[in-house]
Amino acid sequence: MSRKHIDECIRASLDQYFKDLRGAEPHGVHSMIIDAVEKPLLDVVMHYAEGNQSKAAEWLGINRNTLRRKLLDHKLIK
């Protein structure tokens, strides 16, 4: 899957979200999207990194401590 394909999926989902609002004002769209994407992103990356937080953090381009905090926040580790 290319970055272009991911972009198209996000655009299509957001387009449908706004259509579903039927004119109602959206609130907290940024937070909603980050919350929806972050947990599965972390879960999949950790799977492919075989649980190696240092490797996963490097792949994600974030600090390992930041990754650990996010994993705890999303209850992906204890």
NULO-279184 format. One record per residue (C-alpha): residue number from 0; residue in three letters; chain; x, y, z. Coordinates in Angstrom, 3 decimals, decimal comma, always signed. Example, Ala and Ser with C-alpha at 12.3 -4.5 7.8 and 13.67 -1.06 7.14 Angstrom:
<rs>
(0 ala A (+12,300 -4,500 +7,800)) (1 ser A (+13,670 -1,060 +7,140)) 
</rs>
This chain:
<rs>
(0 met A (+0,000 +0,000 +0,000)) (1 ser A (+1,467 +3,318 -1,001)) (2 arg A (+1,292 +6,609 +0,814)) (3 lys A (-1,046 +7,792 -1,957)) (4 his A (-3,442 +4,916 -1,222)) (5 ile A (-3,453 +5,707 +2,511)) (6 asp A (-4,127 +9,370 +1,684)) (7 glu A (-7,046 +8,350 -0,559)) (8 cys A (-8,526 +6,141 +2,194)) (9 ile A (-8,339 +8,963 +4,722)) (10 arg A (-9,870 +11,463 +2,302)) (11 ala A (-12,718 +9,083 +1,446)) (12 ser A (-13,415 +8,406 +5,128)) (13 leu A (-13,421 +12,098 +5,983)) (14 asp A (-15,635 +12,901 +3,007)) (15 gln A (-18,140 +10,304 +4,219)) (16 tyr A (-17,899 +11,659 +7,790)) (17 phe A (-18,818 +15,167 +6,629)) (18 lys A (-21,652 +13,836 +4,460)) (19 asp A (-22,994 +11,869 +7,430)) (20 leu A (-23,110 +15,077 +9,480)) (21 arg A (-25,786 +16,395 +7,080)) (22 gly A (-24,841 +20,014 +7,730)) (23 ala A (-24,182 +19,696 +11,461)) (24 glu A (-21,014 +21,407 +12,669)) (25 pro A (-18,106 +19,025 +13,303)) (26 his A (-16,155 +19,238 +16,557)) (27 gly A (-12,734 +17,868 +17,445)) (28 val A (-12,035 +16,362 +14,030)) (29 his A (-8,254 +16,353 +14,525)) (30 ser A (-8,483 +14,563 +17,856)) (31 met A (-11,036 +12,112 +16,460)) (32 ile A (-8,749 +11,138 +13,575)) (33 ile A (-5,609 +10,857 +15,719)) (34 asp A (-7,482 +8,701 +18,248)) (35 ala A (-8,865 +6,469 +15,478)) (36 val A (-5,506 +5,993 +13,738)) (37 glu A (-2,952 +5,884 +16,549)) (38 lys A (-3,963 +2,678 +18,340)) (39 pro A (-4,115 +0,440 +15,251)) (40 leu A (-0,918 +2,062 +13,952)) (41 leu A (+0,938 +1,236 +17,158)) (42 asp A (-0,544 -2,252 +17,336)) (43 val A (+0,460 -3,166 +13,775)) (44 val A (+3,941 -1,642 +14,032)) (45 met A (+4,578 -3,468 +17,308)) (46 his A (+3,467 -6,707 +15,671)) (47 tyr A (+5,900 -6,284 +12,759)) (48 ala A (+8,663 -5,155 +15,127)) (49 glu A (+7,991 -8,382 +17,072)) (50 gly A (+7,419 -6,435 +20,290)) (51 asn A (+10,761 -4,615 +20,050)) (52 gln A (+9,942 -1,106 +21,267)) (53 ser A (+13,276 +0,362 +20,183)) (54 lys A (+12,795 -0,917 +16,640)) (55 ala A (+9,155 +0,211 +16,546)) (56 ala A (+10,060 +3,671 +17,842)) (57 glu A (+12,728 +3,987 +15,161)) (58 trp A (+10,272 +2,938 +12,455)) (59 leu A (+7,721 +5,451 +13,755)) (60 gly A (+10,296 +8,222 +14,070)) (61 ile A (+9,528 +8,813 +17,745)) (62 asn A (+11,422 +8,430 +21,011)) (63 arg A (+11,142 +5,011 +22,684)) (64 asn A (+9,835 +6,618 +25,884)) (65 thr A (+7,133 +8,375 +23,872)) (66 leu A (+6,206 +5,072 +22,243)) (67 arg A (+6,038 +3,357 +25,629)) (68 arg A (+3,731 +6,078 +26,989)) (69 lys A (+1,461 +5,784 +23,958)) (70 leu A (+1,385 +1,982 +24,258)) (71 leu A (+0,377 +2,330 +27,905)) (72 asp A (-2,231 +4,998 +27,078)) (73 his A (-3,815 +2,687 +24,505)) (74 lys A (-3,526 -0,330 +26,835)) (75 leu A (-1,364 -2,187 +24,336)) (76 ile A (+1,101 -3,099 +27,113)) (77 lys A (+0,878 -3,390 +30,883)) 
</rs>
